[in-house]
């Protein structure tokens, strides 16, 4: 096999056309896949400055899913990131918001970031590096070597450990963390995991279905910081029960599936999700 490079026109840099397809991360590293960051938010105007401050400037797009905020969440997002794509959530719940955001993404890689300031956007490079190196799903872990958390009570740590142990035993996974929302994946994974839940348990559902689909998962050490402003909607017992129900449903293959449609880009999503603006 032979290859050739077309001669450049006089005065034209032969690498100009190639470089337009790449996004520089540092002086010695660049990537070509466009990266979309999905941020579900409801009344997070005070936290968004901290969230956007850590996002790397080489990402392709930011998709903010607004859960009918009554504060200035949307206005603040547009001021901080003028090109932000705002999608108004028609349903309720974090799972519904993420599914809505995923459908609006145009990047090849999708990153999930919470809007409460607990995630460091500078870690995105580690997630993307794992994906371009061969992983299908880059799963954040607060308990992998190098990770940590400032925002888990002892009861939540215990519950997360127990549920993680159950998932590992039942599905053959090797996770060190289960209920964590900082993840990244190739867009094509959505066709294999078909998300269909609306609440906080969506993260557990994703973690289970990527294993069931035989996708290559790599854990990424991540540090979870305290929510900066406002109160969390998490409730340890209530949400733990919901996560357990998801695990049992997936184990018995009795998870209910709702009506679904294909988006313009071929992603399977529940019908009637959100509106972009």
N, C-alpha and C positions, 0 to 999 in steps of 0.2 A: 504494500500500500504506500502511495506517495501523498504528500501534502504540499501545499504551496500557499504563499501569502500574496494577495493581489498588490501590485505596486501602488504606493500612495501617490496622489496628485502632488504636483510641485507645491511646496509650502505647507502640506498637510501632515500632521503628526499621524503616523500609521496606527497609533494606539488610541487615538481619539474615539473612534467608533466603538472599540472594545470597551474602553473605560466607562462609557456611558451606561453599560450594562452592569457595572459593579458599584457597590456601595462601600466606600472606605470606612473601616472601623478604627484603624490606627495606621501608623506609617509603614507597617509591615504586614497588614492583614486586611483583606477585603472579601466581600461575599457577593454573589450574584442573586440569590433568591430574595424577592421582596418580602419584608416582614411586616405583618399587621399586628398591632397591639389592641386587644379588646379590653375596655374598662367599663364594667357595669357600675352605675352610680345612681344613688338616690339621696338628694340633699347632702352632697359632699363638697359644696363650694369651698369650705374652709380647708379641706384636705387636698384638693386638686393641685394647688401650687407646689406642695411637697412632692406629689406624685409625678407631675410633669417635669419638675426640676431634675429628676433622676433619669428620665427617659433619654436614651442616646439619640443624637440627631440624625443617625443614618437609617432609622427605621422608615419603612415605606409609608405607613399611615397609622393614625390613631383612630379607633372606632369607639366612641363613647356612647354607651347605651343608657339613656336617661329613663329612670323608672318613675316618671311623672313627678319630678322634683318640684318642691314649692319654694326653694331658695334660688340662688343665682348659679346653680351648677352649670347649666348650658352656657350662660354668658361668660363665666369664668373660664371654662374650657376653651371657648373660641378666642378669648383674649390671650390665653397662654399658648395655644397652638392653633393659629389661624386656619390651617388646613384640616382641622379635626372634622371627622365625619360623625355627625350626631344622628343617632337612631333612637326614635322614641319608642319605648317599650309599651306594647298594648296589653300584655299579660302581667302577671305578678311572679315574683320569686327570682332568686339568683340564677337558677337553671334556665328559666325562661329568658332572662336577660342575656345570658351567655349564648344560648342558641340563636337569639335574635342578632347578636353581634357577629357570630360566626358567619351567618348568612350574608352579612353586609361586607365581609372582608374580601379584598381583591388580592392579597398577598399569598405567596406559596407557603409561608410559615405563619402560624397564628400563635400569639403569646397572650395568656390570660393574666391580667394584673388587677388586683383589688384597688378600690378608690379611697381606702381609708388611711393610706400612707404607711401601711405595714410592710410593703414590698419595696425593695431597692431595684429600680429600673436598670441600674448598672449591671445587675446580674444577668440581664437578658443575653449578653454576649456569650455567657457560659451555656445557656440553653440552646442558642442558635449554633454554637460550635459543636455541641453534641449531635444536633440534627444533621448538619452538613457533613459530619464525620460518619454517618451511617445509621443513627437512631431514627425511629419513626415518631417516638413520643419521648419528650424530655420532661421528667416528672420531678418537681421540686420536693426536697425533703429537709425538714428541720432537724432530723435525727441522724442523717448521714454524717460521716466524718467531715467536719468543716461547717456544718449547719448549726442552727440554734433558734431559740424563740424567747421573746420577752413577754409573750402575750398568751400563755397557757397556764391555767390553774392546775393543781395536782389532779383534780377529778377529770379534767379534760385530757390531760396527758395519759391517765390510766385508761380512759375510754378509748382514746385513739390507739393506744397500744393493743388493747384487747381486740378491737375491731380489725386492726391491721393483721394481727395474728390469725384471726379467723379467715380473712381474705387470702392470706398466704397459704393456709392449710387447705382451703376449699378450692382455690383456683390455680394453685401452683405458682403463685407470685413470690417475689423475694423483696417486698417493699419494707422500708424502714419507717415510712410515714404514709398515712392513708388520707386523712381529711385536711388536705392543704390545697389552696386554690391557685398557686403559682406554677403554671405548667405551660409547655409549648409543644407544638406538633405540626407535622406537615398537613396541609389542607386535605390531602387525599384520605387521611385517617377518618374524617367525618363520614365518609361513605361506608366505613366498616363498623363504626360504633353506634350510629343512629341514636343520638341522644333524645330522650323523651320524658325527662322529669323536670319539674319546675323549681325545686327548692335547693337548699344548701347541699343536699346529698348528691348533686350532679357531679361533684368532684370524685366521689367514691364510685359512682356509676361509670365514669370515664376510665378510672383506674382498673376496674374490673373488666370492662369490655375491650380495652386494648389488649389485655392478657388473653381473653377468650378469642380475640381475632388473630392471635399469633403475631402481633406487632412487636417490633424491637423497642424495648423501653430502657432508658438510661436515667438513673436518679441523679439529680443535681443538688449538691449541698446549698441550702438557702437559709438566710437569716430572716426571721419574722420579727418585725418591730411592733411596738405598741401602736394602736390606733391613736392618731394625733388629736383629733377633735371628734366629739359626738360619742354616742353609745352604740355598741355592737348589738345586732339582732340575734346573735347566736345564743342558744339555750342548750346547755350541755345534755341534759336528760332528754328533752324533746327531740333535739336534732340527732342525738345518739340512737334513739329508737327509730327515727326515719332512715338513718344509715343502715341499721340492722335489717330493716324491712327490705331495703334495696338488695342487700347481700343475699338474703333468703330468697327473694324473688329471682335474682339472677342465677342462683344455684339450682333452683327448681325449674328455671326457664319459663316462669309464668309471668314475667314482666309484661304489663299491658302496653300495647303500642297504639298511639293515636293516629288520626288521619294525617298524611304527610304529603308534601308537594316538593317538586324540584325547583330550586332557585334558578335564576338566570345563568349562574355559573356552575350548575350541576350539583349543588350541595343539597342533601336531603334535610329538610327542616319542617317542623310542624306548621300547618297552614295558619295564615293570618297573624304573623308575629309582630313586625314592627314597621315603622315608617322612617325613612331617612330624610334628613334635611341639611 
